[in-house]
Amino acid sequence: MKTQVIKVNPEFPELDKIAHCAKIIRQGGLVVFPTETVYGVAVDFNNPKAMHRLREVKKRSNGKPFSILISQKGLIANYSLVVDPMVYKLIDEYWPGPLTVIVPAREEDKTIGIRMPHNNIALQLVQESQCTVAAPSANFEGNPPPSTCEEALRDLDGLVDIAIDGGSARIGQSSSIVDFTQGRPSVTREGVIKQSDVDRVTQKKAILFVCTGNSCRSVMAEYLLRKILKDRSNVDVYSAGTGVFLPCSASAETIAVLKREEIDASLHLSQPLNSILLKKSDLILVMTRAHRQQVLERVPMVEKRVYLLREFTQLPQGYTFDLDIPDPIGKPPEAYEECLLMVKEAIMQIAKLI
């Protein structure tokens, strides 16, 4: 019997069709579907019968593992507690996209391959399946991976329950696989992402400044350090806010005081603090003790990378002060000048250490 084929709009996937295919996966079925790299076969990773059937259909040996797909970057935490910032730098650069990372699994002494595809059909199918989705390429082991539904069914017609035709895969080449379990991250299967790309991204230092609204204090810190390090291509500088919900510009007063430093922050847009941003940062500098607590409540694993910004201020021996930098929002212009001075004193010292 031939496999049923359904056409799905690659730009705006029809939810009813995606939901139908997701139900087949939850019930133990096999579904051919498109990604931006090649066509794959989706199956419930935690269903032993379905996984056994997948191996038989693929003609794959028992010793070779299957990678899984996720629909959001942060969901990597469901499958791995990896703490290495290099992992998060790479996925933040290339997810969603043609990158599979091999990382330690939550289960002791095991590893797992994880990818977030850059394809609307694939992302919606994974999300609607409501289970862990294994998704190898839709071909017999050893054959070229398929770029179209038609190519996938040359091997698998009649062997899978349904196939989604979402047009040609944009890249037409399997994802790059990067192994983080053997020391230096290494490309074990090369796709469009090369070893030189991996080295470039993972070897950069990432510095993150955190305040509440990402419109004043952390903006000053980010832009001051960016100016000092403008000739350093091996350092990325970011800022974010613990209370940001919608992007907004820096405050007018912040833009004004930075302008006097010959810095243009008029195009700044605030961003919310998230787990990936925290996990990829080598150094996290917060404005107050409350911010530090909020960071650690979200991602306890970064404890050894979080410091109060004013801890880096050098003062005469015996002189003490409050390490918190107060929020100038809603206060007179003088408060912004004072805030900038406190931030700048610390930034000058940090720049010497980087």
N, C-alpha and C positions, 0 to 999 in steps of 0.2 A: 504494500500500500504506500502510495506517495505521501510525503509530508505536506500538511496544509501550510500554505504560504499566505501571510497577510501583509499588505502594504501599509506602512505607517509613515506619516509626514515627518521627515527628519528634523525640520525646524520647529514644528508645533505638533508633537506626538499626540494622537488621539487617546485620551485617558482611558476610555472604555476598552480599547484594544490592548493597551499596556496592562490594565488591570486583569484582563482575561489571561494574558500570558504569565503574569505574576502568580495568578492562582494555580496555573499548571505547575510552576516551579514549586510552590508550597506543597502541592500534592505529590511531589516526587518526580515530576516530568522533566524533560530536557527541551530547552528552547534555544534555537539559533537566533542571534541578534547582532546588530552592528555596533562597532565602536569606531573611534576615529582612526585606530590602527588597522585592525582586521576584524573579520566576523568571529564571534565566539559562541560557545555553548554554555548557557546558564543552567545551574542546577543547585539545589539546596545542599550546601557544604556539610551540614549536620545530619543529613539523611543517608545512612549507610547503604541502603539499597540503591538509592539514586546515584551515589558516588560509585558504587560497584558497576552499575549500568554504564555510567559515563566512561569508566576505564575500558569496559568492553567495546563500547562504541568507538572510542578514540584509538583502541588497540594499544593502550598505554600500559607500561610495566607498573607493578605495584609499588616499586621503590621511588617513583618520580612523583613529587608532590604537585598539588594544584594551588595556584594563587587565588586570592579572593578579590572582589570589587567592593568598594564603598562609595557612597554618594556624597559624603562631606569629609573635608580634611580631618576635622576633629574626631571622627569616628575611628581613626587609627588607634585611639586609646582603648577601644573595646577589645582589641586583639593583641596589643603590645604595650608594655610599660617602658619602652626604650627611653632613655634620658639624654642620649647624645644629641646636642644641638644641631650637628651636621645633618641628621635625618630630617629635622624640621625645616632647616634652611632649604634642603633640596626639594621637599614636597611643596613648600610654600612657593618655590620658584616654578615648578613644573606641574603641579596638580591644579585643576584637572588637566591631564595630559598623558603622553606616551611614556610614562615612568612606572615601573614596578620596583618596590623596595623590599629587600629581604631583611627582616628584623627579628629579634628574639620574640617568641610568642609568649603569651601569658602562662602557658603551660611550661613547666620547668624543662630545660634542656631541649626545647624544640624551637624551630624557626618558622616564619610564615611570610609569604609573599603577598603584598597588598598594592592595589592600584585604584586610583580614582580616574575613570575615563572622561574624556572631553567629548561627549556625545549625548545629546538630549534624550535619545531613546534609551541608551544604556543607563544613564543616571536615573531616569524615571522608573525603568524596569527594576533596577536594584532597590530603589526606595520603596516601590510598591510591593516587592516580594516579601518584605518584612521578615527576612531570614538572611543568614550569611550565604552569599552567592559565590560559588566557585565558577570560574569562567575561562577555561582554556580556549585556544583557537579551534574553530569549527572545521577540523580536518583530521584525517588519519595521521597518526604519529609518523613523522618523516616526510609527509607531503607538504608542499608549499601552503602557507596560511592563506585563506581566501580573503579577497577584497570586496566581493559581492555576495549576495545571497545565492545567486545562481552557482557561483564557484563553490560555496559551502555545501550545497546540496549534491554536487558531483560525488562527494564522498558519503554524505550523511543522509541523503534522501531515503525516507522510510525508516531511518534509525532514530530520529528525534520526533517529538510530539508536535511541534509547530515551529515555523521559521518566520521571523520578522524581516521583511524586505524594506530597508531604510535607505536604499541607494548605495553608491560606492563608498567604501571607507576612504576618508580624506587622505590619510597617510599611506595606507597600503603596505605597511611594514610593522612587524611585531614591536611591542614596547621594549625599551631598554630596561634591562634588569640590573639593579645596583645592590650589591651585597654589603650590608653593614655589620655582619656578624663575624668578620675575620680581620678586624683591625681597620686599616685604611679602607674607606668605601671604594669598591672596585666594580667596574662594569663587567658582568659575566655574560650578558647578551647585549650586543650593541644594536641600537636602533637609531633614531634620529638624535638621541642624546648620547654624546661621546664621553670618554673618560676625561678629556680636557674640560668639558662642560661641568662635569661633576666636581673636578678639582677646583675650578674657578668659583663655583657657588659655595662649596663646603669649607673652603679655606679662608673665606672672608670672615672677619670679626663683625658681630652684630651687637650694637649698643642701643638699648631702649630706655627712653625717659617716660615716666608715668606720673600723671596728675589726675585730677578729677574730670574736667571738661575738655582737656586737650585743646585749650584755646588761649592759655596764658603761660604758666610756669614751664610745662614740658615743651611748649613751642619755643620759648626763649632758649631753653637748653639745647634742643635739637638743632636750631638754626645757628646758634653760636658755635657749636661743635662742628657742624657741617662746614662753616666758614673756615675754621682753623684747619680742618682735615681735607680741604677741597682738592688737594693734590694726592690724596691717599685713596687709591682705587681698591684697596684691600679691606676697607672698613665701611659698613653700612650703618647709618644712624636713623633711628625711628623715634616716634613718640605716639602715645595713645592715652586714652582717658578711661578711668574706671566707671564713669557715669555718662558715657557717650551713647546715645541711641540713634541719632540722626547726624549726618555730617554737617558741620558748620564751619565758618571761617574763624580765624583768630580774632580776638577782640581788637577793636580799633586802637585801644591804648597799647596793646602788645605790638601791633604793627608799627605804631608810632615810635616806641622806644627802640625797636629793632632797626628801624630806618635810620636812626641816629648812629647805629653801629654799621651803617652801610649794608644792611641786610634787608632784602625784600621778602616779607612773609605774607604778602597780600593774597597769594594763591593757595595758602595752606587750608586744608580741609581736615577737620578732626576725624579720628577713627577710634572705634571702641576697642578696648583691650580684649584679646582673645587668647585661648590656650596655645595656639600654634605660634603666635607672636612671642609669647613668654618663653615657650620651649626652645625656640630657635635663637634666642638672645644669649650671648656670652656674658653680658653685663647688663643688669637691670637697675636703673637709678630712679628712686622714687622721691617725692617731695616731702612726704610726712610718714610718721609711724603708722598712721591709719592706712595709707596707701600700701605700705609694706604688708600689713595684715591682710588687706584685700587681695593682694597678689598671691600670698601663700594659701589663702583659703581656696583660690581657684586652682592653683598648680603647686602643691607642696614640694614637688621635686626640684623646684628652682631656688630653694632656700639659700644655697651657698652662692648664688649669683646676684642676690638682691641687696642693695645698699641704699642708705639715705644719701641724697646728693651732697648734703652739707658735711657728710663725714670726710669729704675730700678737701674741705677748706682748711688752709694753713693759717693758724693764728698764733700770736705770741704765747710763750710758755705761761701756763697758769690762767689763761683767759678761757672762760667757758661761755657757752651760749646754747640756746634751744636749737636742736638739729632740724626741726621742722621748718619748712619754708611756707609762710602763710599765703593763703590765696588772696590776690589783690582784686579779684573781681568785685565790681560795685564800689570800689574805693577811689579816692582822688588819684590824679596822675602821679603824685609823689610816691604812692604805694607801688606803682609799677616800676618806677625808677629804682626804688629800694629792692624790689624783687629781682630786677635784672642784675643789680650789683651782687646780690647773694648768689644768684645762679652763675654769673660770670666768674666770680672768685673760684667756685668749685670746678667749673669747666676748664679753666686755665690749668689747674692741677691735673685733671683727668687727661687732658690732651698730652701732657708730658709722659703719662704712663702707658699710653696706647702704642 
